[in-house]
């Protein structure tokens, strides 16, 4: 079960983010034994491929599925990442990862190498420390940031 900070972030993004966030995407890269299908773009629950101390299992992480190789999705993701960066001190996240970059809790940016999964080219990953799992107070500011994100880019 996700922590309050994850649930609130997911809810605010769903309610105030661009229409794309409320759409589903086709997932055909599934673990053996599972069927391809339509999936939600906001994902906090740990998938069957997660184990051990994964932050999704601990309820401390949210994934926002936006593909970097699709222009509209990448531009939307970049705006959402920017919103997270603008609210870093209020949201108190410890890591945001997207499209080969990772930002730490101090706002420092570093390259993220490895395969496509490790580089997070299919989704934004935002993660909190266990001490902040019940953090609140950032919701209105996040909603205001998200309302400025367009539905499409021309």
NORFENLIN-V68168 format. One record per backbone hydrogen bond with DSSP energy under -1.0 kcal/mol. CO is the residue of the C=O (numbers start at 1). NH is the residue of the N-H. If there is no record, write none. Layout:
co	nh
CO	NH
CO	NH
This chain:
co	nh
3	7
4	8
5	9
6	10
7	11
8	12
9	13
10	14
11	15
12	16
13	17
18	21
19	22
20	23
25	39
27	37
28	30
31	34
37	27
39	25
41	65
43	63
47	50
51	54
54	58
55	60
56	59
59	3
60	128
62	126
63	43
64	124
67	70
70	74
71	75
72	76
73	77
74	78
75	79
76	80
77	81
78	82
79	83
80	84
81	85
82	86
83	87
85	88
87	91
88	92
95	127
96	103
97	125
98	101
100	112
101	98
102	110
103	96
104	107
108	104
110	102
115	119
116	121
119	100
120	99
121	68
122	66
124	64
125	97
126	62
127	94
127	95
129	132
130	133
132	135
133	5
138	142
139	143
140	144
141	145
142	146
143	147
146	149
